């Protein structure tokens, strides 16, 4: 899973959580391993909307990565805390 959000400059940002976050690291507020939703809420900048997507939804060609955009209306899974 990946987390996407729109940076203030309009370029899409992608968060790739480390695998160990889901298996080894404990969220101190729950006492359990992190969920993708918890990672998104804490790692997306405050006030920015985000969407959790499958890995396959992210383009594999990174040649024009700085030109990637995302429509804010698609960012419906939450807001950074």
Secondary structure in CASP SS format (residue, H / E / C, confidence):
PFRMAT SS
TARGET T0000
AUTHOR 0000-0000-0000
METHOD secondary structure of the structure
MODEL  1
X C 1.00
X E 1.00
X E 1.00
X E 1.00
X E 1.00
X E 1.00
X C 1.00
X C 1.00
X C 1.00
X C 1.00
X C 1.00
X E 1.00
X E 1.00
X E 1.00
X E 1.00
X C 1.00
X C 1.00
X C 1.00
X H 1.00
X H 1.00
X H 1.00
X H 1.00
X H 1.00
X C 1.00
X C 1.00
X E 1.00
X E 1.00
X C 1.00
X C 1.00
X C 1.00
X C 1.00
X E 1.00
X E 1.00
X C 1.00
X C 1.00
X H 1.00
X H 1.00
X H 1.00
X H 1.00
X H 1.00
X H 1.00
X H 1.00
X H 1.00
X C 1.00
X C 1.00
X C 1.00
X C 1.00
X C 1.00
X E 1.00
X E 1.00
X E 1.00
X E 1.00
X E 1.00
X C 1.00
X H 1.00
X H 1.00
X H 1.00
X C 1.00
X C 1.00
X C 1.00
X C 1.00
X C 1.00
X C 1.00
X C 1.00
X H 1.00
X H 1.00
X H 1.00
X C 1.00
X C 1.00
X C 1.00
X C 1.00
X H 1.00
X H 1.00
X H 1.00
X C 1.00
X C 1.00
X C 1.00
X E 1.00
X E 1.00
X C 1.00
X C 1.00
END
